[in-house]
Amino acid sequence: PSFVPFQKYEAVFWLVPHSAKNARTPSRVVWSAGPMFPTIQVDATRDKRFCGSFAYYGPMLVQAEIYFQGATEPELAYVYARLPSDRDYIKAK
């Protein structure tokens, strides 16, 4: 649930590093979800997970622009934040 007024849910997202020897480590990630949301920029010195969150009311698509040192263009990744269903919650008996 979200504590932001007029929003119902909160999506928290982060990057999970690969353990491969040749895996690159990002230097910065820019999270965005369209004009109704702020842009969140996280650099490696602030958070090694590049964590961010958005409060939302309906389903949304979150974009991650992942910047690597030495690269001229960012890599893009997407996360879909759906509406939770009743099966997502543990119900007390």
N, C-alpha and C positions, 0 to 999 in steps of 0.2 A: 504494500500500500504506500501511497505518497502522502507526505505531510504538506505538500504545496497546495494552497487553496485552488479549487476548481480543477484539480488533477486527481486522477484515481489511482495511478500506478507509478512505480519508479523502476526504470531499467538501469542496471549497473553493468558496465562492460569493461573489459581489459584485454590485453594481449597475453597469450601464453607462449613462452619461448620454446623453440625446438631444441632438442638435445643433439642434433647432428653437428659434426665437426665444422662443416662449412656454413652453418646457419648465421645469417647476418643479424645484428642487433640494431633496432631502430634508434635514431637520434631524437625523433619528434613524431608525435601523432596528433592529427587534428580531427576531432570528432564533430560531425554535423548531422542534423536531421531535418533540414529545411528552414524556411524563413520564420517559422513560429518558435524556433528554438535558438538558444545561444550557440556559438561555436566554442568548443572546448579545445585548447591547445595544451598538450602535456609533453614536456621534454624529459629526457632520460635522467637529468640531474634532479628533477622533482619527484619522479615516480618511475621506478623500473618496470612496473606493470602497465603504465600508461592508462591508468584507470579513469573513467568518467561516468557520469550518470545524467539521465534526463527524466523528469517527471512527465507523464503523458496520460491522455484520456482514452485514446483509441490506438489501434495498431499503428506502428511506424517503422520506417526503415532508417537505420543509423549507418552513416558512412564513416569509415576511417581512412584518412589520407596518411599513409605510413611513409615517413621520410628516412632514408638511409644515407649515411655519409658517403660522399663521392657519387651519388646518383643524381641525375638531372631532373628526373620526374618522380613523384611519389607513386607508391603502389597503392591500389585501392582495395578495400575489403568492406563487406557489408554485414550487418547484423539485423535480423528482423525481430522486433519486439512485439509480440502478439498479446492478445488479451488472455489473461489466465483463465483456466477452466476450473470447474469444481474438482476435477481429478488432481489438480496441482496442490491442493491443500489436504492436510491430515485432519480428519474430523474426529473429535472426541466421541467416545461411545457413551 
